């Protein structure tokens, strides 16, 4: 599950001067995947590599962490990827109702035809295969058994995160770190997207401190981005409406021209038909005259 949100959150936490370019399709990036960090001739993919690169450039959100807190960070990130990530894959890509009502239309709207008919289904199948490959071990052979187990694990993971956060603003005090970026990147989509089936989402919303954690980061670090997105969406909607109006005007003009030319076309057809009849009559007369002349010649020779 590609997650550009955690990299962007970390860059904002570390005050890294990163410019975010939103692309609709992953093949628009240099190596065909997103997220990707580009610096002059250097191209870096994968979240861990991007974060390590930013740290090497002195943009380190974990500068004040102790060795124990650093070890805790790695442990909780492993917990997220093992326990929560499978459930997110299932919520977005495997659950039939969520996929058909939300995920597929959402992604297909950003993908050009005819790839919009193929790529969402491919991503759904990849998510299912990943779940069965990593979690479909004995005795969990059926999809329903795997689903029950991954949701159970995800709820336990959310409970652990809630207990660890407690009443603190962030996981290690008043300053966001790598762990906060990872947790936010995993929780924010689950928290904000409107799903038809909300089993895991409802459990998250019962954990008020995790919801407050997501809201604080969104308002404190993404408020300008949210405003820009709203403006972009408004501009995009306006452009679509303008293009639809232009297309309507063009179609109407073409229709009016076609109706105006119709009598001329009918007249041409009628004229062409009259000319054809005239030629046929003329040819018939010529043939008849030729027969009469031939008959007269034969009669003269006879007498």
Buried (B, 14 or more C-beta within 10 A) or exposed (E): BEBBBBBBBBBBBBEBEBEEEEEEEBEEBEEEEBBBBBEEEEEBBEBEEBBEBBBEEEBBBBEEBEEEBBEBBEEBBEBBEEBBBBBBBBBBBBBEEBBEBBBBEEBBEEBEEEEBEEBBEEBBEEBBEBBBEBBBEEEBEEBEEBBEBBBEBBBEBBBBBBEBBEEEBBBBEEBBBBBBBBBBBBBBBBBEBEBEBBBBBEBBEEBEBBBEBBEBBBEEBBEEEEEEEEEEEEEEEEEEEEEEEEEEEEEEEEEEEEEEEEEEEEEEEEEEEEEEEEEEEEEEEEEEEEEEEEEEEEEEEEE
